[in-house]
Amino acid sequence: MRVFNRLLGNVDDALVQFSMTRARDQAWMTAKTFSGVPEDEWPAAIRVHDDRVMGIAQFVSNPGLLLSAVTHIVRLGEVQDPASVIDILK
């Protein structure tokens, strides 16, 4: 990760922040949408929403060759030992 941070700055932090912001925004939009749906139409609306979320989940779990390679490289630089991670976080 040090190499990535040196080359790209704190891009990873910005991506995580962007993702969290988008997730919160999407959750709020979904809540607002459901608030306007009559209760008897909720099952159908939930199915539509679940299908959209499943599409995103499938992409995240199978991002393709390029993103999988990048993820693998990042994982090589991560500390794997739980005790070491705890020490770092202290």
N, C-alpha and C positions, 0 to 999 in steps of 0.2 A: 504494500500500500504506500510505503514511503516513496517508491519510484513513481507511482501514479500521482501522488500528491505533489512531488517535485515537478513533474511534467505538466500536470493539469491544474495545479492548485487544489483547492478543496472542492473539486467538482463533485466528488461522492457525497459530501455533506449537502451541497446544493441540490443534488438529485433526490436525496432522502427527504429534505425539507419540502421540495416541490411535490414529491409523491404524497407525503403526509397532508399537505395543504389540499391537493387534488382529492384525496380520499375523504377528508372532512367536508369539502365542498360538495362532493358527490353524495355523501350521506345526508347532508342537509337538503339538497335538491330532491333526493328520494323521499325524505320525510315530508317535504312540502307537497310533492306529487301525491303521495298516499293520503295526505290530509284532505285532498279534494276528491278522492275516489270513494264512492258509496261503499259501505261495508260489504254489501252482497257482491261487489265486483272485486274485492280484494284477492280472492284466490287466483283469478285470471291475471290481475296486475302483478301479483307476486311471482307467478310463473314467468311472465315476460321479464321481470327484473332478474329473476334467478338465471334465466337463459343468457342474459347479457353478462352477468357476473361470471357464469361458467365459461363464456368465451374468453374473458380476460384471464381467468384462472388457467385455462388451457394454454394460452400464450405464455403466461408466466412459468408454467411447469415445463413447457417445451418451446423455448424461445428461438430455436434455430441454431445452426452451427456457429455463426459468428458470436452471438451473445453467450452461448454456452462456453465457447473457448475463452472469452473474456472473463466470465465468472470463474472458470477453472483456474485461470492465472491469478485472479484475486484471492481465491481460496488457498493457493500455494503460499501466499504471504501472510495468511492469518495464523494467529497463535491457536494451536489446537488443544493444549493442555489446560483443563479447567482451573487448576491451581494457579497457573501462570496468568490466566485471564483475571482471576480475582486479585492477584498481586498488582497487576497493571491498573485495575480499577480503583484500588486503594489509593 
